[in-house]
Amino acid sequence: MDELIKQVELYGYAIIILSLFFGIVGVPAPEESMMFLVGILAGYDKLQLLLAILSTMFGVFSGMIVAYGLGRKVGKPILERFGKYVGLNEENWQRVSKGYSRNTFRTIVLGLYIPGVRQLSPYFAGMAKVPFRKYCFYAACGTVLWTVPFIIGGYYLGTAFHIDPMYAPYIGIIFFVLFIVYVLWKKGKAGRNKRRAT
């Protein structure tokens, strides 16, 4: 983590854009921790808050657009060639594609909060041929809703509680776990209400 802090301080906004771009395209990167760290560093005047937010959003959004483009151009041929090795034949893909098309907004926006899903979702959107304008709108909504809370959280919590940037990854993980617990609780509550209604 110390090395990441040095990189952010040395290269600033460029390293933020690149880290988040590659994190979305599929190269493993601690995105939540990175965004929380960016907020903390902005709180300590190491980065300018507005530029930090814009850099973060640009990195995420551009990664989503590139992954969508790759999924649209080369995803289907790769799936046809290698899909059978992961249980995705043509019939299964049609089922997945229909399900994705029915839940596009939820998959793209909420998918950003779930590691693995956020990397695969843009490729699937391209392969499912989600209209580009529609995808851009959903991707933009998801980008704002995912990035801004982490950065603002880091900015205010870092300064209010004098959080050392070294601890940013742990706090980012805690936020992520709390979000997953909340989503599961809401899903469970909706399921219980549905069962009571029937």
Wavefront OBJ file of the C-alpha trace (Angstrom):
o trace
v 0.000 0.000 0.000
v 2.920 2.313 0.753
v 4.066 1.857 -2.854
v 0.587 2.753 -4.169
v 0.544 5.940 -2.079
v 3.973 6.887 -3.477
v 2.772 6.236 -7.035
v -0.346 8.373 -6.553
v 1.693 11.185 -5.014
v 4.332 10.934 -7.766
v 2.158 10.492 -10.876
v -1.079 11.967 -9.505
v -4.146 11.811 -11.684
v -2.548 9.706 -14.454
v -1.981 6.737 -12.105
v -5.577 7.057 -10.830
v -6.957 6.909 -14.384
v -4.725 3.982 -15.410
v -5.333 1.928 -12.240
v -9.093 2.200 -12.504
v -9.129 1.741 -16.289
v -7.195 -1.536 -16.049
v -9.179 -2.600 -12.982
v -12.384 -2.421 -15.039
v -10.904 -3.970 -18.191
v -9.883 -6.989 -16.139
v -6.409 -6.516 -14.636
v -6.763 -7.104 -10.863
v -6.609 -3.820 -8.927
v -7.962 -2.751 -5.502
v -10.510 -0.303 -6.934
v -12.537 0.464 -3.775
v -9.382 0.961 -1.701
v -7.882 3.118 -4.448
v -10.924 5.411 -4.543
v -11.057 5.714 -0.761
v -7.317 6.500 -0.726
v -7.843 9.165 -3.406
v -10.462 10.774 -1.145
v -8.116 10.714 1.867
v -5.258 12.235 -0.140
v -7.608 14.952 -1.426
v -8.602 15.637 2.184
v -4.921 16.128 3.052
v -4.495 18.475 0.037
v -2.228 16.013 -1.796
v -4.777 15.974 -4.651
v -7.408 18.466 -5.788
v -10.845 16.976 -4.960
v -12.677 17.854 -8.199
v -9.794 16.664 -10.397
v -9.531 13.480 -8.322
v -13.243 12.758 -8.831
v -13.085 13.528 -12.569
v -9.939 11.383 -13.018
v -11.545 8.484 -11.178
v -14.757 8.714 -13.199
v -12.815 8.985 -16.460
v -10.733 5.892 -15.630
v -13.810 3.807 -14.776
v -16.016 5.042 -17.623
v -13.311 4.664 -20.296
v -12.570 1.136 -19.027
v -16.252 0.251 -19.320
v -16.453 1.621 -22.880
v -13.323 -0.241 -24.028
v -14.509 -3.511 -22.435
v -17.933 -3.069 -24.078
v -16.255 -2.489 -27.469
v -14.079 -5.580 -27.073
v -17.090 -7.661 -26.048
v -19.038 -6.456 -29.089
v -16.207 -7.003 -31.588
v -14.401 -10.135 -30.416
v -16.490 -11.526 -27.543
v -18.815 -13.739 -29.595
v -16.065 -15.452 -31.649
v -14.094 -16.152 -28.453
v -17.241 -17.494 -26.790
v -17.996 -19.750 -29.755
v -14.467 -21.130 -29.663
v -13.867 -21.479 -25.911
v -17.346 -21.225 -24.336
v -17.794 -24.995 -24.263
v -14.905 -25.252 -21.783
v -16.827 -23.141 -19.224
v -20.293 -24.541 -19.981
v -21.435 -21.694 -22.250
v -22.771 -23.278 -25.428
v -25.058 -21.380 -27.828
v -28.236 -22.374 -25.964
v -26.839 -21.300 -22.574
v -25.537 -18.047 -24.052
v -28.994 -17.191 -25.454
v -30.462 -17.719 -21.985
v -27.756 -15.566 -20.354
v -28.170 -12.902 -23.041
v -31.949 -12.691 -22.531
v -31.520 -12.453 -18.770
v -28.895 -9.747 -19.199
v -31.141 -7.771 -21.551
v -33.992 -7.875 -19.022
v -31.775 -6.621 -16.172
v -29.319 -4.398 -18.034
v -29.508 -1.348 -15.757
v -29.233 -3.367 -12.551
v -26.413 -5.542 -13.881
v -24.321 -2.608 -15.120
v -24.922 -0.215 -12.210
v -25.048 -2.598 -9.237
v -22.517 -4.900 -10.900
v -19.853 -2.245 -10.335
v -20.052 -2.940 -6.593
v -19.210 -6.627 -7.017
v -15.646 -7.673 -7.959
v -15.683 -10.017 -10.937
v -19.128 -8.876 -12.068
v -17.844 -5.346 -12.758
v -15.109 -6.789 -14.987
v -17.376 -9.204 -16.885
v -20.491 -7.041 -17.170
v -19.191 -4.614 -19.863
v -17.996 -7.530 -22.028
v -21.379 -9.249 -21.676
v -23.154 -5.993 -22.558
v -21.121 -5.794 -25.777
v -21.706 -9.451 -26.605
v -25.444 -9.078 -25.909
v -25.413 -6.054 -28.247
v -26.956 -3.661 -25.732
v -27.474 -0.417 -27.741
v -24.400 1.800 -27.344
v -26.257 4.951 -26.226
v -28.247 3.001 -23.673
v -25.069 1.340 -22.413
v -23.250 4.702 -22.174
v -26.080 6.158 -20.108
v -26.133 3.181 -17.722
v -22.324 3.122 -17.528
v -22.250 6.864 -16.739
v -24.879 6.439 -13.991
v -22.993 3.503 -12.522
v -19.678 5.340 -12.683
v -21.005 8.314 -10.715
v -22.903 6.197 -8.163
v -19.918 3.907 -7.564
v -16.973 6.315 -7.527
v -18.235 9.481 -5.848
v -19.362 7.927 -2.505
v -15.990 6.216 -1.986
v -14.018 9.388 -2.725
v -16.269 11.670 -0.679
v -16.230 9.086 2.140
v -12.422 9.060 2.103
v -12.295 12.848 1.910
v -14.535 13.528 4.919
v -13.746 10.494 7.082
v -10.010 10.861 6.461
v -9.943 14.437 7.709
v -12.562 14.010 10.468
v -10.862 10.981 12.029
v -7.285 11.733 10.880
v -7.077 8.428 9.027
v -3.573 7.491 7.929
v -3.608 6.756 4.152
v -1.902 3.438 4.985
v -5.211 2.174 6.414
v -7.274 3.119 3.347
v -7.477 -0.438 1.938
v -8.975 -1.840 5.146
v -11.623 0.870 5.310
v -12.414 0.383 1.611
v -12.926 -3.347 2.277
v -15.192 -2.588 5.270
v -17.358 -0.294 3.096
v -17.562 -3.018 0.446
v -18.580 -5.704 2.970
v -21.228 -3.396 4.506
v -22.661 -2.739 1.040
v -22.872 -6.489 0.246
v -24.560 -7.164 3.611
v -27.065 -4.363 2.909
v -27.859 -5.714 -0.606
v -28.327 -9.264 0.725
v -30.541 -7.974 3.552
v -32.703 -6.002 1.089
v -32.937 -9.025 -1.216
v -33.892 -11.291 1.679
v -36.499 -8.799 2.897
v -38.011 -8.509 -0.608
v -38.137 -12.321 -0.846
v -39.883 -12.616 2.550
v -42.433 -9.937 1.596
v -43.115 -11.739 -1.687
v -43.697 -15.048 0.113
v -46.067 -13.376 2.579
v -48.053 -11.836 -0.293
v -48.619 -15.264 -1.924
l 1 2 3 4 5 6 7 8 9 10 11 12 13 14 15 16 17 18 19 20 21 22 23 24 25 26 27 28 29 30 31 32 33 34 35 36 37 38 39 40 41 42 43 44 45 46 47 48 49 50 51 52 53 54 55 56 57 58 59 60 61 62 63 64 65 66 67 68 69 70 71 72 73 74 75 76 77 78 79 80 81 82 83 84 85 86 87 88 89 90 91 92 93 94 95 96 97 98 99 100 101 102 103 104 105 106 107 108 109 110 111 112 113 114 115 116 117 118 119 120 121 122 123 124 125 126 127 128 129 130 131 132 133 134 135 136 137 138 139 140 141 142 143 144 145 146 147 148 149 150 151 152 153 154 155 156 157 158 159 160 161 162 163 164 165 166 167 168 169 170 171 172 173 174 175 176 177 178 179 180 181 182 183 184 185 186 187 188 189 190 191 192 193 194 195 196 197 198
